[in-house]
Amino acid sequence: MSRTGRIIGRGLSAIARDDRRVFRSLRDYLDWLESKDWLRRTAAPVSADYEITALCHRSLSRHGPALFFENPTTGEMPVVGNVFGTTERVVAALGLASLDELSAFGQQLASLRTPEIPNSVGSAVRSLATFGGLAHVNPLLDDQPPCQEIVIEGDAVDLDLLPIQTCWPEDAGRLITFGLVVTKGPLKDRLNAGIYRQQQIGRNRLIMRWLDHRGGAIDFAEFRAAHPGKRFPVAVAIGCDPAMTLAAVAPVPDTISEFQFAGLLRGEKTVVANCLTHDLQVPATAEIVLEGFIEPDERVDEGPFGDHTGYYNAVEKFPVFTVERLTHRRSPVYQGTYMGKPPLDEPSVLANALNELF
């Protein structure tokens, strides 16, 4: 997709912005993967209980394609999995062609930490690319976002509309595995976005498993201290554009919003939508959005679930997320994944690629 300008940083001739693809939504990326024969569809009925995990695990272990399940036996929408199951697909998600380009891109991003002060007209002109890249940091607002084409609220909210997976035989239940959780605490200006697993425990209730050191949990703790007894606003976006997803899993400093970092990764501003339930914002092209609140004083047992250690982790108490609105695009696609023993799961592939970047 052609655009003017060039990527931020120094030495940019190898990765001109004109030469980079930009994926503004998950479905844009899936269409491109399919055009490269990096995505395969199946119309056969497939169960979200174990079977999708098994097929995605098999494909990933064989360096195989992303898988699009058109007819899962639960829920009312198709499922895509193993989207980031190879390093090549992670690199391609950023519009780059190779790991070498990813490493060079990391050097360009690093130049923003210690920008050089121009000491001549020539060096000032050369530095314009670096500072021009910052134009992509602040998000844009869409007041008619695709993610709100369909709005379900109140008693009509039912998480069984989603083909939520049960990944492993001894898991405690169904688990949202690739939900981008958006929060904002009272002490920081930035929006935080992180991927935390969520166990379904009812029609509109999920357990939010965020560890104490993660951004969402820190926001929640600071909110409880400032507003005791009040419900904490949360939104969960499922099926986001690849740059937004990569920003959410990246080790971004807590002072920077993942929405801003996604703009740098994408080379284009993140387009956001105002939530309908509270004052949070979500990626405008997300396939599905859950809006609601964390209950202030309710913690329940979560797990066990198969984890990256290769074992089932211990049961621990975590807060409860009540979903009050469910919005989605027309003909939405649910994105799922699974957590398994490295290197045979998507988080491991993503971590290896992002290590190259960072």
C-alpha positions as CSV (number, residue, x, y, z in Angstrom):
1,M,0.0,0.0,0.0
2,S,1.7,3.2,-1.2
3,R,2.3,6.2,1.0
4,T,4.6,9.2,1.0
5,G,7.4,9.8,3.5
6,R,10.0,7.5,5.1
7,I,10.4,5.6,8.3
8,I,11.7,7.3,11.3
9,G,15.4,7.1,12.1
10,R,18.7,7.1,10.4
11,G,19.9,5.1,7.4
12,L,16.4,4.7,6.1
13,S,17.0,4.1,2.4
14,A,16.6,0.4,2.7
15,I,13.1,0.6,4.3
16,A,11.4,3.5,2.5
17,R,7.9,4.0,3.7
18,D,6.7,3.7,0.1
19,D,7.9,0.1,0.1
20,R,6.2,-1.0,3.3
21,R,2.7,-2.5,3.5
22,V,0.4,-1.1,6.1
23,F,-2.3,-3.4,7.6
24,R,-5.0,-1.3,9.2
25,S,-7.1,-4.2,10.4
26,L,-6.8,-7.9,11.1
27,R,-8.8,-8.7,8.1
28,D,-6.5,-6.7,5.8
29,Y,-3.6,-8.8,7.1
30,L,-5.5,-12.1,6.7
31,D,-6.3,-11.2,3.1
32,W,-2.7,-10.6,2.4
33,L,-1.6,-13.8,4.2
34,E,-4.1,-15.7,2.0
35,S,-2.7,-14.1,-1.2
36,K,0.7,-15.4,-0.2
37,D,-0.7,-18.9,0.6
38,W,0.2,-18.3,4.2
39,L,-3.4,-18.9,5.4
40,R,-5.7,-21.9,4.8
41,R,-9.4,-22.1,5.3
42,T,-11.5,-25.1,6.3
43,A,-15.3,-25.3,6.1
44,A,-15.4,-28.5,8.1
45,P,-17.0,-28.2,11.5
46,V,-14.3,-27.9,14.1
47,S,-14.7,-27.8,17.9
48,A,-13.4,-24.9,20.0
49,D,-12.8,-27.5,22.7
50,Y,-9.3,-28.8,22.2
51,E,-9.6,-29.4,18.4
52,I,-8.7,-25.8,17.3
53,T,-5.7,-25.9,19.6
54,A,-4.6,-29.2,18.3
55,L,-4.8,-28.2,14.7
56,C,-3.0,-24.8,15.3
57,H,-0.3,-26.6,17.4
58,R,0.2,-29.1,14.5
59,S,0.5,-26.3,11.9
60,L,2.8,-24.2,14.0
61,S,5.1,-27.2,14.8
62,R,5.4,-27.8,11.0
63,H,6.1,-24.1,10.2
64,G,2.6,-24.2,8.6
65,P,0.0,-21.6,7.7
66,A,-2.4,-19.5,9.7
67,L,-5.7,-21.4,10.0
68,F,-9.2,-20.0,9.3
69,F,-12.0,-22.1,10.8
70,E,-15.2,-21.1,9.0
71,N,-17.6,-23.3,11.0
72,P,-16.6,-23.8,14.7
73,T,-19.2,-25.9,16.5
74,T,-19.6,-23.2,19.3
75,G,-20.3,-19.5,18.9
76,E,-21.6,-17.6,16.0
77,M,-18.5,-16.5,14.1
78,P,-15.4,-18.0,12.5
79,V,-12.1,-18.4,14.3
80,V,-8.6,-17.6,13.0
81,G,-5.5,-19.1,14.7
82,N,-1.8,-19.5,14.3
83,V,-1.7,-16.0,12.8
84,F,1.8,-15.2,14.2
85,G,3.0,-18.8,14.1
86,T,6.2,-18.0,12.1
87,T,8.8,-15.3,12.4
88,E,8.2,-14.5,8.7
89,R,4.6,-13.6,9.4
90,V,5.5,-11.5,12.4
91,V,8.0,-9.5,10.3
92,A,5.5,-9.2,7.5
93,A,2.9,-7.9,9.9
94,L,5.1,-4.8,10.3
95,G,5.4,-4.4,6.5
96,L,9.0,-5.6,6.5
97,A,10.7,-8.3,4.5
98,S,13.3,-9.9,6.7
99,L,14.8,-10.2,10.2
100,D,17.6,-7.9,9.0
101,E,15.0,-5.2,8.3
102,L,13.4,-5.8,11.7
103,S,16.8,-5.3,13.4
104,A,17.4,-2.1,11.4
105,F,14.0,-0.9,12.3
106,G,14.8,-1.5,16.0
107,Q,17.9,0.7,15.5
108,Q,15.8,3.4,14.0
109,L,13.3,3.3,16.9
110,A,16.3,3.4,19.3
111,S,17.4,6.7,17.8
112,L,14.4,8.3,19.3
113,R,15.7,7.7,22.8
114,T,18.9,9.7,22.2
115,P,18.3,11.9,19.1
116,E,21.2,13.9,17.8
117,I,21.2,17.7,18.0
118,P,21.7,19.0,14.5
119,N,24.9,21.1,14.2
120,S,24.4,22.1,10.6
121,V,21.8,22.7,8.0
122,G,22.6,19.4,6.4
123,S,22.3,17.3,9.5
124,A,19.1,19.2,10.4
125,V,17.6,18.1,7.1
126,R,18.7,14.5,7.6
127,S,17.2,14.5,11.1
128,L,13.8,15.4,9.8
129,A,13.0,11.8,9.1
130,T,13.5,11.0,12.8
131,F,11.3,13.7,14.2
132,G,8.8,13.3,11.3
133,G,8.2,9.8,12.5
134,L,6.8,11.1,15.7
135,A,3.8,12.5,13.7
136,H,2.5,8.9,13.8
137,V,2.5,8.7,17.6
138,N,-0.8,10.4,18.6
139,P,-3.9,8.4,17.7
140,L,-6.8,9.6,15.5
141,L,-10.4,9.3,16.6
142,D,-13.0,7.7,14.4
143,D,-16.6,8.6,15.4
144,Q,-18.1,5.9,13.2
145,P,-15.8,3.0,13.9
146,P,-16.2,-0.4,12.3
147,C,-15.9,-2.1,15.7
148,Q,-19.3,-0.6,16.6
149,E,-21.2,-1.6,13.5
150,I,-23.2,-4.0,15.8
151,V,-24.0,-3.1,19.4
152,I,-25.3,-5.7,21.9
153,E,-26.1,-4.5,25.4
154,G,-27.8,-5.2,28.7
155,D,-29.3,-8.7,29.1
156,A,-28.6,-9.5,25.4
157,V,-24.9,-9.7,26.1
158,D,-23.9,-13.3,25.9
159,L,-20.3,-14.4,25.7
160,D,-21.5,-17.7,24.1
161,L,-21.7,-15.7,20.9
162,L,-18.0,-16.0,20.8
163,P,-16.2,-19.3,19.9
164,I,-14.1,-19.1,23.0
165,Q,-11.6,-22.0,23.2
166,T,-10.9,-24.7,25.8
167,C,-7.3,-25.3,25.0
168,W,-6.1,-28.3,27.1
169,P,-7.9,-31.3,28.6
170,E,-7.4,-30.3,32.3
171,D,-8.2,-26.6,31.8
172,A,-10.8,-25.1,34.2
173,G,-13.0,-23.8,31.3
174,R,-13.2,-21.6,28.3
175,L,-10.5,-19.0,27.9
176,I,-10.2,-15.8,25.9
177,T,-6.5,-16.0,24.9
178,F,-5.9,-13.1,22.5
179,G,-7.9,-10.2,24.1
180,L,-6.2,-6.8,24.2
181,V,-7.1,-5.4,27.6
182,V,-7.4,-1.6,27.7
183,T,-7.1,0.3,31.0
184,K,-6.3,3.7,32.4
185,G,-5.2,4.5,35.9
186,P,-5.7,7.8,37.8
187,L,-2.0,8.6,38.0
188,K,-1.0,8.3,34.3
189,D,-2.2,10.1,31.1
190,R,-1.5,7.1,28.9
191,L,-3.9,4.3,28.0
192,N,-2.5,0.9,28.7
193,A,-3.0,-2.2,26.5
194,G,-1.9,-5.6,27.5
195,I,-2.9,-9.2,26.6
196,Y,-4.2,-11.1,29.7
197,R,-6.1,-14.3,29.6
198,Q,-9.7,-14.3,30.7
199,Q,-11.7,-17.3,32.0
200,Q,-15.4,-17.3,31.2
201,I,-17.5,-17.9,34.2
202,G,-21.0,-16.8,33.1
203,R,-23.1,-15.1,30.4
204,N,-21.3,-11.8,30.8
205,R,-18.6,-12.5,33.4
206,L,-14.8,-13.2,33.0
207,I,-11.9,-13.6,35.4
208,M,-9.2,-11.1,34.5
209,R,-5.8,-12.8,35.1
210,W,-3.3,-10.0,35.3
211,L,-0.2,-10.3,37.4
212,D,0.5,-7.6,40.0
213,H,3.4,-6.1,38.0
214,R,1.5,-5.7,34.7
215,G,0.1,-2.4,33.5
216,G,-3.5,-3.3,33.9
217,A,-3.1,-4.6,37.4
218,I,-1.1,-1.5,38.4
219,D,-3.9,0.8,36.9
220,F,-6.5,-1.2,38.9
221,A,-4.6,-1.0,42.2
222,E,-4.1,2.8,41.8
223,F,-7.8,3.3,40.9
224,R,-8.9,1.3,43.9
225,A,-6.7,3.4,46.2
226,A,-8.1,6.6,44.7
227,H,-11.7,5.5,44.3
228,P,-12.5,2.8,46.9
229,G,-15.6,0.9,46.2
230,K,-16.0,2.1,42.6
231,R,-16.0,-0.2,39.6
232,F,-13.0,0.0,37.3
233,P,-13.6,0.6,33.6
234,V,-12.1,-2.0,31.2
235,A,-12.4,-2.7,27.5
236,V,-11.2,-5.8,25.7
237,A,-10.5,-5.7,22.0
238,I,-10.3,-9.0,20.1
239,G,-8.9,-9.2,16.5
240,C,-6.9,-6.0,16.3
241,D,-4.6,-4.9,13.5
242,P,-1.2,-6.6,13.7
243,A,0.8,-3.5,14.8
244,M,-1.6,-2.9,17.7
245,T,-1.3,-6.6,18.8
246,L,2.5,-6.6,18.6
247,A,2.6,-3.3,20.6
248,A,0.4,-4.9,23.3
249,V,2.7,-7.9,23.7
250,A,5.9,-5.9,23.5
251,P,7.8,-4.8,26.7
252,V,6.9,-1.1,26.3
253,P,7.8,1.2,29.2
254,D,4.7,1.9,31.4
255,T,5.0,5.7,30.7
256,I,4.3,5.1,26.9
257,S,0.9,4.0,25.6
258,E,0.8,0.9,23.4
259,F,-1.5,2.9,21.1
260,Q,1.4,5.4,20.5
261,F,3.9,2.6,20.1
262,A,1.7,0.9,17.6
263,G,1.7,4.1,15.5
264,L,5.5,4.0,15.4
265,L,5.5,0.3,14.4
266,R,2.9,0.8,11.8
267,G,4.3,4.0,10.4
268,E,0.8,5.4,10.6
269,K,-1.4,6.7,13.4
270,T,-3.5,4.3,15.4
271,V,-7.2,5.0,14.7
272,V,-9.3,4.7,17.9
273,A,-12.9,4.7,18.9
274,N,-14.5,6.0,22.1
275,C,-16.2,3.3,24.1
276,L,-20.0,3.5,24.6
277,T,-19.9,2.5,28.3
278,H,-17.1,4.6,29.7
279,D,-14.3,7.0,28.6
280,L,-11.8,4.4,27.4
281,Q,-10.7,4.1,23.8
282,V,-10.2,1.0,21.7
283,P,-8.7,0.2,18.2
284,A,-11.4,1.3,15.8
285,T,-10.9,-1.6,13.4
286,A,-11.0,-4.3,16.1
287,E,-13.3,-7.3,15.2
288,I,-14.9,-7.5,18.6
289,V,-15.0,-5.3,21.7
290,L,-16.1,-6.1,25.2
291,E,-16.9,-3.1,27.4
292,G,-17.5,-3.2,31.1
293,F,-16.1,-2.9,34.6
294,I,-13.9,-4.8,37.1
295,E,-15.8,-5.4,40.3
296,P,-14.0,-3.6,43.1
297,D,-14.0,-6.2,45.8
298,E,-14.7,-9.5,44.1
299,R,-11.9,-12.0,43.5
300,V,-12.5,-15.6,42.5
301,D,-10.4,-18.8,41.8
302,E,-8.9,-18.8,38.3
303,G,-7.5,-21.9,36.6
304,P,-5.8,-24.2,36.4
305,F,-4.8,-23.7,32.7
306,G,-2.0,-25.1,30.6
307,D,0.9,-22.6,30.7
308,H,4.2,-21.8,29.0
309,T,6.0,-23.9,31.5
310,G,4.5,-27.0,29.9
311,Y,2.5,-27.6,33.1
312,Y,-0.9,-26.6,34.4
313,N,-0.4,-23.6,36.7
314,A,-1.8,-23.2,40.2
315,V,-5.3,-21.9,41.1
316,E,-5.1,-18.3,42.2
317,K,-7.7,-15.5,42.9
318,F,-8.1,-12.7,40.4
319,P,-10.7,-10.0,39.9
320,V,-14.0,-10.4,37.9
321,F,-14.8,-8.4,34.7
322,T,-18.5,-7.8,34.0
323,V,-19.2,-7.2,30.4
324,E,-22.0,-4.7,29.9
325,R,-21.7,-4.1,26.1
326,L,-20.5,-6.3,23.3
327,T,-19.8,-4.6,20.0
328,H,-18.4,-6.0,16.8
329,R,-17.9,-5.5,13.1
330,R,-20.3,-7.0,10.6
331,S,-19.2,-10.6,9.9
332,P,-16.7,-10.6,12.7
333,V,-13.7,-12.9,13.0
334,Y,-12.6,-14.2,16.4
335,Q,-8.8,-14.5,16.9
336,G,-7.6,-17.1,19.3
337,T,-4.4,-18.7,20.3
338,Y,-3.1,-21.1,23.0
339,M,-0.3,-21.1,25.6
340,G,2.0,-24.0,25.4
341,K,5.6,-25.1,26.0
342,P,8.1,-23.0,24.0
343,P,9.0,-22.9,21.2
344,L,5.8,-24.4,19.9
345,D,3.3,-21.6,20.6
346,E,2.6,-18.2,19.2
347,P,3.8,-16.2,22.3
348,S,7.2,-17.9,21.8
349,V,7.4,-17.0,18.2
350,L,6.3,-13.4,18.9
351,A,8.9,-13.1,21.8
352,N,11.7,-14.3,19.5
353,A,10.8,-11.8,16.8
354,L,10.3,-8.9,19.2
355,N,13.6,-9.6,20.9
356,E,15.2,-8.9,17.6
357,L,13.4,-5.6,17.4
358,F,14.2,-4.5,21.0
